[in-house]
Amino acid sequence: MEVLRRSSVFAAEVMEVFDRSPTDKELVSQAKALCRDYINSRLIRAGVSWGKPEYNAPVPGGKLAEVSTILLRLGDELEYIRPNVYRNIARQLNISLHSETVVTDAFLAVAAQIFTAGITWGKVVSLYAVAAGLAVDCVRHAQPAMVHTIVDCLGEFVRKTLVTWLKRRGGWADITKCVVNTDPSLRSHWLVAAVCSFGHFLKAIFFILLPER
């Protein structure tokens, strides 16, 4: 019960910053909250459980909850275009999930490669899809604690790489502007571009990690 209370308070505090210009710390906190929500959604969809995590769900009806809904919706679209791209991430990278260092290094390498040519919302969605796919792999291989590692890792990447970009756009709420057409038969160009580049950076990361195995 105490965990649930703390989660509600945390989510309420995170949501409040949408009423003003968010600080770097707040943007990172929101990024991690969104990541937990995204991962939780994918774990449920995969039919796997990771025990009783201290999960901070966005407050229903709040701005952060709206951002989370949009992020998940765009993630669904991205994964629909290429259903196998964001699954079995660990196998595609040929990495062990028993080492926190290996998982962290692999995720950060993939993240860096995604944004090599710049930052777009499509690439941000791709980053979350990779995090969730890797988290599902970890839980399936009896490494649920790695989920927290992945969330923290994504937060650190956002702090170092995406915060300035996010602040220029007024924060995470800017992603809501990406949803301009509800017709599922229409594939947004930015999503297609994100998927098309994924295969290339997976190959690049495989060779980056090769010497370490």
Backbone bond lengths (Angstrom), bond angles and torsions (degrees), N, CA, C in turn:
res aa  C-N    CA-C-N  psi(-1)  N-CA   C-N-CA  omega(-1)  CA-C   N-CA-C  phi
1 M - - - 1.459 - - 1.526 110.90 -
2 E 1.340 116.75 -40.50 1.456 121.25 179.06 1.517 111.25 -63.15
3 V 1.354 116.18 -39.07 1.462 120.61 178.52 1.512 110.23 -62.71
4 L 1.344 116.38 -42.72 1.460 121.05 179.57 1.527 110.01 -64.44
5 R 1.342 117.70 -39.30 1.456 120.53 179.62 1.517 111.00 -64.42
6 R 1.354 115.50 -45.04 1.455 119.59 179.09 1.516 111.06 -62.38
7 S 1.348 116.18 -37.84 1.459 120.74 -179.63 1.522 110.63 -63.62
8 S 1.341 116.33 -42.27 1.462 120.37 -179.49 1.516 111.05 -65.47
9 V 1.327 116.31 -41.74 1.461 120.49 178.68 1.520 110.29 -64.15
10 F 1.344 116.74 -44.40 1.466 121.52 179.44 1.525 110.32 -60.08
11 A 1.339 116.37 -48.34 1.460 120.17 -177.84 1.523 110.93 -62.41
12 A 1.339 117.01 -38.60 1.464 120.62 178.86 1.523 111.08 -64.40
13 E 1.346 116.32 -41.88 1.455 120.61 179.13 1.518 111.19 -64.91
14 V 1.338 116.89 -42.35 1.455 120.86 179.19 1.516 110.93 -63.04
15 M 1.356 115.96 -39.91 1.454 120.67 -177.71 1.527 111.62 -66.17
16 E 1.337 117.43 -35.37 1.456 121.16 -175.90 1.522 113.62 -60.31
17 V 1.321 118.09 -28.45 1.462 119.98 -174.53 1.524 112.39 -71.14
18 F 1.326 117.97 -9.14 1.457 119.53 177.94 1.522 111.25 -71.21
19 D 1.325 116.79 -12.29 1.455 120.34 179.70 1.528 112.44 -84.29
20 R 1.328 117.74 -2.32 1.464 122.05 179.85 1.523 108.62 -151.17
21 S 1.320 115.94 179.29 1.456 119.42 178.68 1.536 109.05 -71.63
22 P 1.326 117.36 121.14 1.473 120.24 -177.05 1.521 112.22 -74.02
23 T 1.322 115.36 150.89 1.456 121.01 175.44 1.525 108.86 -84.86
24 D 1.324 116.20 169.89 1.462 120.22 177.76 1.530 110.79 -57.54
25 K 1.323 115.58 -45.13 1.466 120.54 -178.43 1.523 111.35 -61.62
26 E 1.321 116.19 -40.18 1.464 120.54 -179.45 1.524 111.12 -68.03
27 L 1.323 117.18 -40.04 1.464 120.49 177.85 1.522 111.20 -62.54
28 V 1.319 116.99 -38.64 1.465 121.13 178.53 1.532 110.05 -68.51
29 S 1.325 117.04 -41.41 1.468 120.90 177.99 1.523 110.80 -61.57
30 Q 1.320 116.02 -41.41 1.464 120.40 177.81 1.523 110.54 -65.70
31 A 1.333 116.51 -41.03 1.462 120.86 179.47 1.522 110.83 -58.97
32 K 1.320 116.75 -42.29 1.459 121.24 -179.08 1.524 111.38 -71.18
33 A 1.335 116.70 -38.07 1.461 120.09 177.09 1.533 110.41 -63.59
34 L 1.323 116.12 -42.14 1.464 120.98 177.86 1.527 110.78 -65.45
35 C 1.321 116.11 -36.55 1.461 120.33 179.57 1.527 110.68 -66.26
36 R 1.330 117.05 -43.07 1.464 120.35 177.85 1.520 110.87 -60.23
37 D 1.337 115.47 -42.12 1.461 120.14 -179.67 1.524 110.85 -65.27
38 Y 1.328 116.16 -42.55 1.466 121.28 -179.65 1.533 109.84 -64.11
39 I 1.318 116.29 -47.48 1.466 120.70 -179.22 1.527 110.58 -63.06
40 N 1.334 116.15 -43.78 1.459 119.56 179.69 1.517 111.26 -59.07
41 S 1.328 116.35 -41.44 1.463 121.01 178.47 1.521 111.31 -61.47
42 R 1.328 116.47 -42.91 1.461 120.38 -178.28 1.531 111.98 -72.16
43 L 1.337 116.75 -32.82 1.464 119.74 176.44 1.525 110.54 -66.74
44 I 1.318 116.05 -41.34 1.467 120.31 177.38 1.520 110.19 -62.88
45 R 1.325 116.04 -44.20 1.461 120.24 -179.80 1.525 111.64 -63.57
46 A 1.344 115.82 -34.55 1.464 120.51 179.85 1.525 112.23 -80.10
47 G 1.334 116.42 -8.80 1.452 120.22 178.88 1.508 114.21 73.99
48 V 1.336 117.20 28.50 1.464 121.20 178.89 1.525 109.58 -118.31
49 S 1.326 115.59 152.91 1.456 121.51 -178.58 1.512 110.01 -119.26
50 W 1.349 115.77 144.94 1.460 119.08 177.52 1.519 110.77 -122.19
51 G 1.337 115.01 41.46 1.449 121.50 174.00 1.507 112.20 75.18
52 K 1.334 115.72 -137.15 1.463 121.72 -177.87 1.521 109.88 -120.56
53 P 1.318 116.72 75.98 1.465 119.96 -178.17 1.518 111.74 -70.54
54 E 1.328 116.86 155.55 1.456 120.69 172.73 1.515 106.82 -79.39
55 Y 1.311 114.29 79.96 1.462 121.68 -170.85 1.517 110.65 -93.47
56 N 1.321 117.02 121.90 1.458 122.56 -179.01 1.517 109.99 -98.59
57 A 1.302 116.93 90.70 1.460 121.13 -178.71 1.521 110.24 -79.48
58 P 1.335 117.31 140.48 1.463 119.81 176.75 1.525 110.67 -59.02
59 V 1.330 116.38 144.79 1.450 120.80 179.30 1.521 109.82 -64.83
60 P 1.364 118.34 128.29 1.465 120.58 179.35 1.528 111.01 -55.39
61 G 1.316 115.86 133.23 1.456 120.25 177.65 1.517 114.18 85.73
62 G 1.327 118.10 -9.03 1.454 121.26 -179.55 1.516 111.53 -82.49
63 K 1.336 115.58 170.59 1.468 120.60 -179.29 1.522 111.10 -65.60
64 L 1.330 116.85 -39.20 1.453 119.27 179.39 1.519 110.69 -65.24
65 A 1.320 116.32 -36.00 1.463 120.37 177.47 1.532 110.33 -63.80
66 E 1.339 116.12 -37.99 1.467 120.19 177.74 1.526 110.61 -64.86
67 V 1.332 115.97 -43.53 1.457 120.67 178.01 1.523 110.04 -61.11
68 S 1.334 116.71 -43.09 1.463 121.13 179.63 1.516 111.11 -62.07
69 T 1.327 116.29 -42.01 1.468 120.70 179.25 1.525 110.94 -61.75
70 I 1.337 116.38 -43.78 1.461 120.98 179.56 1.521 110.35 -65.69
71 L 1.326 116.65 -43.60 1.460 121.06 179.59 1.524 111.04 -59.50
72 L 1.324 116.36 -43.71 1.466 120.82 178.65 1.529 111.13 -66.60
73 R 1.321 115.53 -38.63 1.468 119.78 179.37 1.523 111.09 -64.29
74 L 1.337 116.20 -44.51 1.461 119.95 178.24 1.530 110.70 -67.40
75 G 1.330 116.12 -34.24 1.459 120.07 175.74 1.519 111.24 -64.30
76 D 1.329 116.40 -40.70 1.472 120.65 176.53 1.524 110.08 -58.57
77 E 1.339 114.82 -43.67 1.463 120.26 -179.59 1.527 111.21 -63.81
78 L 1.322 114.99 -43.63 1.461 120.48 -179.37 1.531 110.65 -63.21
79 E 1.316 116.50 -44.19 1.456 121.00 -178.77 1.529 112.01 -73.23
80 Y 1.333 116.43 -25.52 1.463 120.27 177.74 1.523 110.89 -68.61
81 I 1.335 116.33 -37.90 1.459 120.31 -178.76 1.528 111.13 -61.11
82 R 1.328 115.91 -43.67 1.463 121.53 178.75 1.528 108.42 -134.43
83 P 1.330 118.17 85.98 1.468 121.99 -172.02 1.524 115.82 -60.16
84 N 1.324 118.14 -24.80 1.467 119.62 -176.73 1.531 114.13 -96.12
85 V 1.317 116.66 -9.07 1.464 119.93 -174.94 1.520 112.39 -66.46
86 Y 1.330 117.36 -40.72 1.455 120.86 -174.94 1.529 113.22 -100.90
87 R 1.314 115.51 22.48 1.462 120.58 174.98 1.527 108.86 -116.38
88 N 1.330 114.80 154.55 1.464 120.16 178.37 1.535 111.27 52.31
89 I 1.312 115.73 47.03 1.459 121.41 -179.17 1.532 111.26 -59.98
90 A 1.328 116.27 -44.59 1.463 120.27 -177.92 1.523 110.97 -61.31
91 R 1.326 116.43 -39.85 1.467 119.47 179.54 1.515 110.66 -68.82
92 Q 1.323 117.20 -38.50 1.465 120.06 178.80 1.531 111.29 -64.49
93 L 1.338 115.63 -34.74 1.462 119.88 179.14 1.526 111.87 -88.85
94 N 1.329 115.38 -9.81 1.472 121.21 179.55 1.534 111.34 57.10
95 I 1.329 115.83 51.25 1.462 120.40 -179.54 1.528 110.94 -119.44
96 S 1.324 115.29 156.71 1.460 122.22 174.96 1.526 108.70 -84.61
97 L 1.332 116.32 142.97 1.456 120.73 179.42 1.527 111.91 -100.53
98 H 1.318 116.66 10.49 1.457 120.92 -177.85 1.523 112.62 -94.22
99 S 1.318 116.58 -5.11 1.463 120.73 -179.42 1.525 110.15 -118.40
100 E 1.334 115.89 122.04 1.462 120.07 179.07 1.525 111.13 -62.00
101 T 1.317 115.93 -36.84 1.463 120.43 179.57 1.520 111.38 -64.11
102 V 1.321 116.64 -44.05 1.463 121.18 -179.87 1.524 110.48 -63.31
103 V 1.337 116.64 -46.14 1.469 120.96 -179.32 1.526 110.43 -63.45
104 T 1.325 116.07 -44.91 1.466 120.90 179.97 1.527 111.87 -62.96
105 D 1.323 116.06 -48.40 1.470 120.15 -179.43 1.525 111.41 -62.01
106 A 1.331 115.90 -40.61 1.469 120.05 -179.23 1.525 110.78 -65.92
107 F 1.330 116.68 -44.95 1.461 119.79 -179.55 1.522 111.84 -63.76
108 L 1.328 116.43 -44.43 1.462 119.92 179.82 1.524 111.93 -65.72
109 A 1.334 116.35 -35.07 1.470 120.00 177.97 1.521 110.55 -65.97
110 V 1.328 116.23 -43.26 1.465 120.60 177.78 1.528 109.77 -64.47
111 A 1.324 116.67 -45.12 1.464 120.82 -179.72 1.527 111.17 -58.78
112 A 1.322 116.42 -46.07 1.461 120.45 179.95 1.522 111.12 -61.84
113 Q 1.335 116.05 -39.38 1.460 120.41 -178.75 1.526 111.51 -67.73
114 I 1.342 116.21 -37.12 1.463 120.28 179.40 1.528 111.08 -57.84
115 F 1.339 115.78 -40.61 1.461 120.26 -173.60 1.526 113.75 -100.25
116 T 1.326 116.85 16.77 1.461 120.65 -179.70 1.529 112.30 -55.47
117 A 1.322 116.33 -41.80 1.469 120.47 -175.46 1.526 112.96 -97.88
118 G 1.331 117.60 17.87 1.456 119.61 178.79 1.520 112.53 121.44
119 I 1.327 115.24 176.62 1.461 121.92 -176.67 1.522 110.63 -114.31
120 T 1.314 115.91 132.80 1.463 122.80 173.80 1.524 107.00 -141.32
121 W 1.311 116.61 163.08 1.455 119.42 177.05 1.523 110.97 -65.01
122 G 1.323 117.00 -32.92 1.458 119.94 177.56 1.518 111.46 -59.13
123 K 1.323 115.92 -41.39 1.464 120.41 179.52 1.523 111.33 -71.31
124 V 1.328 116.77 -33.34 1.463 119.97 176.46 1.524 110.11 -63.83
125 V 1.334 115.93 -44.16 1.467 119.93 176.95 1.519 110.05 -60.86
126 S 1.333 116.64 -41.54 1.458 121.35 178.41 1.522 110.94 -60.01
127 L 1.335 117.38 -40.09 1.458 122.12 178.49 1.525 110.82 -59.41
128 Y 1.327 116.32 -44.76 1.463 120.86 179.50 1.528 111.42 -66.71
129 A 1.319 116.29 -37.15 1.461 119.92 178.84 1.531 110.74 -65.59
130 V 1.333 116.55 -38.29 1.466 121.10 177.02 1.529 109.84 -65.07
131 A 1.335 116.92 -45.45 1.463 121.17 179.47 1.521 110.86 -58.93
132 A 1.318 116.22 -44.40 1.462 120.16 -179.34 1.524 111.71 -67.56
133 G 1.339 116.54 -41.78 1.456 119.99 178.94 1.517 111.48 -62.37
134 L 1.321 116.50 -40.54 1.461 121.36 178.88 1.527 110.51 -69.01
135 A 1.334 116.88 -37.27 1.464 121.30 178.05 1.529 111.12 -63.65
136 V 1.320 116.34 -42.03 1.465 120.35 177.60 1.532 109.89 -61.14
137 D 1.324 116.40 -42.96 1.473 120.40 177.17 1.524 110.80 -58.38
138 C 1.325 116.81 -44.24 1.464 121.36 -177.65 1.521 111.37 -63.02
139 V 1.324 117.17 -44.98 1.463 120.54 180.00 1.519 110.79 -65.40
140 R 1.308 116.65 -41.39 1.464 120.21 179.29 1.529 112.29 -64.80
141 H 1.316 116.89 -25.77 1.465 121.46 179.31 1.529 111.49 -101.08
142 A 1.334 114.91 27.00 1.473 121.81 174.60 1.523 113.33 60.07
143 Q 1.328 116.85 36.34 1.460 122.01 177.30 1.535 109.90 -126.37
144 P 1.340 117.49 56.73 1.474 120.12 -176.36 1.520 114.10 -62.82
145 A 1.332 117.60 -28.46 1.471 120.24 179.72 1.520 111.50 -62.33
146 M 1.334 116.89 -23.53 1.463 120.99 -179.66 1.532 111.91 -66.69
147 V 1.329 116.33 -19.92 1.464 119.58 178.74 1.526 109.83 -60.44
148 H 1.323 116.40 -44.15 1.462 120.53 178.57 1.524 110.78 -64.59
149 T 1.328 115.57 -36.76 1.467 120.10 177.88 1.523 110.90 -61.82
150 I 1.335 116.21 -43.43 1.461 121.70 -179.91 1.526 110.71 -64.42
151 V 1.336 116.49 -42.79 1.471 120.73 178.81 1.530 110.45 -61.51
152 D 1.315 116.05 -45.98 1.472 120.37 179.39 1.524 110.97 -64.09
153 C 1.322 115.30 -38.28 1.462 120.96 -179.53 1.525 110.44 -65.01
154 L 1.323 116.64 -43.23 1.461 120.41 177.79 1.528 110.11 -63.05
155 G 1.340 116.38 -41.42 1.457 119.75 178.49 1.514 112.10 -60.69
156 E 1.327 116.68 -40.73 1.459 120.69 179.03 1.522 111.16 -67.14
157 F 1.327 116.92 -37.88 1.465 120.25 178.31 1.528 110.36 -65.60
158 V 1.322 116.09 -41.47 1.468 120.50 177.53 1.526 109.92 -60.89
159 R 1.324 116.70 -43.40 1.465 120.89 -179.74 1.522 111.81 -59.63
160 K 1.324 116.05 -43.10 1.463 120.23 -174.98 1.530 113.77 -83.09
161 T 1.314 116.73 -29.51 1.469 119.74 -169.04 1.528 115.32 -118.21
162 L 1.324 118.08 -34.91 1.463 120.09 -169.98 1.525 115.56 -108.01
163 V 1.321 118.37 -15.59 1.464 120.81 -174.13 1.530 113.17 -57.60
164 T 1.320 117.27 -47.36 1.471 120.26 -178.82 1.527 110.61 -60.65
165 W 1.317 116.07 -43.29 1.472 121.88 178.86 1.521 110.39 -62.43
166 L 1.328 116.56 -43.70 1.467 121.29 179.73 1.525 111.36 -63.98
167 K 1.321 117.04 -41.13 1.459 120.37 -178.94 1.523 111.39 -64.88
168 R 1.322 116.87 -36.27 1.474 120.19 178.11 1.528 110.97 -63.57
169 R 1.298 116.94 -24.79 1.458 121.23 -179.03 1.520 113.12 -100.85
170 G 1.316 115.92 6.83 1.452 119.47 177.20 1.510 114.51 84.38
171 G 1.329 116.87 7.26 1.459 119.88 177.87 1.519 113.43 108.77
172 W 1.327 114.90 -169.46 1.464 121.72 -174.69 1.527 113.29 -66.22
173 A 1.329 117.27 -24.79 1.464 120.15 -177.84 1.525 112.31 -61.11
174 D 1.326 117.81 -19.44 1.463 121.55 -179.67 1.526 112.07 -61.85
175 I 1.333 117.17 -22.71 1.467 120.15 -178.04 1.527 110.84 -66.14
176 T 1.330 117.51 -22.65 1.462 120.11 -179.65 1.528 111.62 -64.08
177 K 1.331 116.64 -21.45 1.464 120.49 179.26 1.529 111.94 -72.35
178 C 1.336 116.56 -13.63 1.461 120.19 -179.19 1.517 111.91 -72.55
179 V 1.322 116.58 -22.33 1.459 120.33 -177.27 1.517 108.78 -92.60
180 V 1.337 114.92 97.71 1.465 120.79 -177.36 1.518 111.77 -118.79
181 N 1.317 117.13 -7.20 1.461 120.50 -179.74 1.509 109.16 -147.68
182 T 1.320 117.75 127.20 1.452 121.88 -176.46 1.523 112.67 -91.90
183 D 1.328 117.78 1.90 1.460 121.39 -178.96 1.525 109.48 -74.92
184 P 1.354 118.57 111.69 1.470 120.74 -177.38 1.518 113.80 -67.71
185 S 1.341 117.49 -13.54 1.463 119.91 -179.49 1.530 111.71 -79.78
186 L 1.332 116.76 -12.28 1.456 120.76 179.90 1.514 109.85 -98.93
187 R 1.341 116.83 124.84 1.457 121.60 -178.11 1.530 109.55 -101.51
188 S 1.314 116.67 118.72 1.460 120.74 -179.61 1.514 111.19 -61.64
189 H 1.332 116.21 138.73 1.462 121.14 -178.19 1.518 112.09 -57.89
190 W 1.331 116.40 -41.08 1.463 119.23 -176.69 1.517 111.90 -65.72
191 L 1.353 117.62 -30.47 1.460 120.29 177.62 1.523 110.36 -72.50
192 V 1.311 115.74 -42.04 1.465 119.85 178.82 1.517 109.92 -60.91
193 A 1.327 116.60 -42.96 1.461 120.83 -179.96 1.518 111.04 -62.50
194 A 1.329 116.40 -39.29 1.466 120.53 -179.78 1.518 110.69 -63.96
195 V 1.344 116.64 -41.56 1.457 120.64 -179.66 1.517 111.67 -70.00
196 C 1.324 116.31 -42.60 1.465 119.86 -177.68 1.522 111.97 -60.59
197 S 1.325 116.84 -32.91 1.457 119.60 -178.71 1.520 112.71 -82.46
198 F 1.328 116.59 -14.17 1.464 119.68 -174.03 1.521 112.24 -63.82
199 G 1.331 116.74 -44.69 1.460 119.74 -179.50 1.509 112.41 -59.99
200 H 1.325 116.54 -37.09 1.464 121.02 -179.52 1.519 111.47 -66.58
201 F 1.356 117.20 -43.91 1.453 116.32 -176.99 1.516 111.98 -77.32
202 L 1.347 118.16 -23.20 1.459 119.05 174.11 1.527 109.91 -64.49
203 K 1.320 116.62 -41.61 1.463 120.37 177.88 1.529 110.27 -64.68
204 A 1.338 115.79 -40.55 1.460 119.69 -179.58 1.524 110.70 -64.22
205 I 1.339 116.91 -43.09 1.458 120.86 -179.35 1.517 110.78 -67.24
206 F 1.329 117.25 -35.60 1.468 120.42 178.91 1.526 110.06 -56.92
207 F 1.310 116.74 -44.31 1.470 120.46 -178.88 1.525 112.09 -75.74
208 I 1.349 116.82 -27.60 1.456 120.18 175.59 1.527 109.95 -65.93
209 L 1.331 116.25 -40.46 1.459 121.64 -176.44 1.528 112.16 -83.66
210 L 1.326 117.95 -17.86 1.454 122.33 -175.08 1.524 114.00 -52.10
211 P 1.337 120.62 -46.40 1.472 120.19 -178.39 1.523 114.06 -62.83
212 E 1.337 117.82 -20.97 1.443 120.56 -175.76 1.529 112.46 -84.93
213 R 1.309 118.20 -12.93 1.457 120.11 -176.07 1.521 109.71 -85.53
